[in-house]
Amino acid sequence: MLQSSAFDKFASEDREEKAVSKRASANLDSSSGPLANVRYSIFGLGSSAYPNFCAFAKAVDSLIADMDGERIQALGEGDELSGQEESFRTWAKAVFKAACETFCVGKDVNMQEANASLQTNELSWAPDKFRLVPEESGTAMELCEALTKLHTKRVLPCLLMSSNDLQSDESTRSTIQVTMDTQGASELLFEPGDHVAICPANEKALVDAILARVKNERTPDEVVVVQVWKSLEPTERLPPCSMRQALECYVDITTPPSPDFLRLLSLQATDPKEQEKLTLLGKGSSAYEDWKYENSPNLIEVLNEFSSINLSIEFLLQEAPLLKPRYYSISSSPRMYPGEIHATVAVVCWRTKGGKGPLHNGVCSSWLNRLKPGEVIPAFIRQAPLFRLPEKRNLPCILVGPGTGIAPFRSFWQQRQIDLQFTSAVNEKGEKVLGDISMFFGCRHPDLDNIYAEEKQKAITDGALREVHIAYSREPEQPKVGHDLGTAGTDRLGPGHKLRTDSVRAYLY
């Protein structure tokens, strides 16, 4: 039996991994493992921007080997930041060849045709392969329904209640508290520590600039679908929508294009030199990495750099990556603010080329900052069961935010403030019912970005926080988050407590 699998990037799969390991452990001591008749190869998808790159794929690869599965091809890894399409094709060619040799069918297979099939399929783009046609009903699919279909998550409409800047007027940065009304949706219930996923929209200026560049005879607000010319069937990659709505809400036009996308753009360029450079970048070599690092271009900047590209709207709707939801730690307790979700969001903007290039704005943070009260925010909840207050409520907790913010910790201290309203501090034996919470975090300056300062002081007064230690990176002769600040608080846990998981719970954000 041959098993070839691809796994998405490691998130909270450690629970599943532990469960699989536990079930398999009983079989590891036998002379012949339970998967001795399995030949396999694993390909992992991930992002090198995060720790534990392709960790789940590596764990599964090792686990199958431990149960005597025969690995016919080494683990493949695809990095979404660096040519994962080419990495997959390279792995797929190797694993197909290895499988043919393992099962002695190599003489009956045309390897050249098999490898060519990796470059194309019925829905892969080619000139004159697709056409844009009006949607029969003339009606676009409702936004949250369409996003639900795209992301296979139940996306629901929240309403913006308010958006307030938390940093001082003197600060050069901006952090906003976004308060959303869930409209009573049960699917948007959450626990402190969970995340809210927000489906943003692209900037109107970028969308308009791209619409001005694409080759198309239809108006940008006409509701259309993409069809395959050969079958006249819709591709169904995107829901029925206008070109404008597709570029605003459904496709990613800000992330630097992948090598595969650039390779396809080379087919639409008319200048030979531009074709040559796009083809080189499309190979995903070091030239691509250098180009991406230096320019970090969005789609319109790529079109400006390669001005001979005669961009097809069918290509764009069929091949541009989908606009992904952005995840934020929820910064409110549902008991203190029922029917609301608070997100604490750093508004992101930067210039490429070492600060000398064009201004880029974070897609979601800048969109949230532009919204007005009453406007819709499509959202869903992602649970984080491993980042919750302990079930044993008497355990002391240490909260550490080393310069990354304190968003989820706000939900913790708010929850503890509510708990204290309904729970006695000690039981009849004189023992603590609710453990102490100590918080350590870093920011730049007390007068710039020490956000939620008054709320933290109120939490200390209420007994929800025992103490708060702050490290200011721009203040001289002040402790820094790390050894200095950690040492200052190690004697605050109480008599006999050490940093053991059975006696204290530590959270690093």
Protein Blocks (a to p, Z undefined) as FASTA:
>chain_A
ZZdddddddfklmmmmmmmmmmmmmmmmpmbdfklmpccdddddddfkbghihklmmmmm
mmmmmnopacfbdcddddfkgoplmmmmmmmmmmmmmmmmmnopmmmpcfklmmmmmmpc
fkbccehkbccdddfklpacdfklmmmmmnopacdddddfbdcdfbdfkbcbdcdddddd
ekhpaklgccehiacdddddddfklmmmmmmmpccfbdfkbccddddfklopafklaccd
dfklmmmmmpcckbccdfklmmmmmmmpcbfklmmmmmmmmnopaklmmmmmmnopafkl
mmmmmmmbccdfklmmmmoccddddddddfbdfklmghiacdddddddddeehhpaccdd
dfklmmmmmpcghiacdddddddfklccdfblmbccddddehiajklmmmmmmmmmmmmm
mccfbdfkopafbdcdddddddfblklmmghklmmmmmmmnomambdcdddfkbghiace
hjklmmmmmmmnoghiacdfkloccddZZ
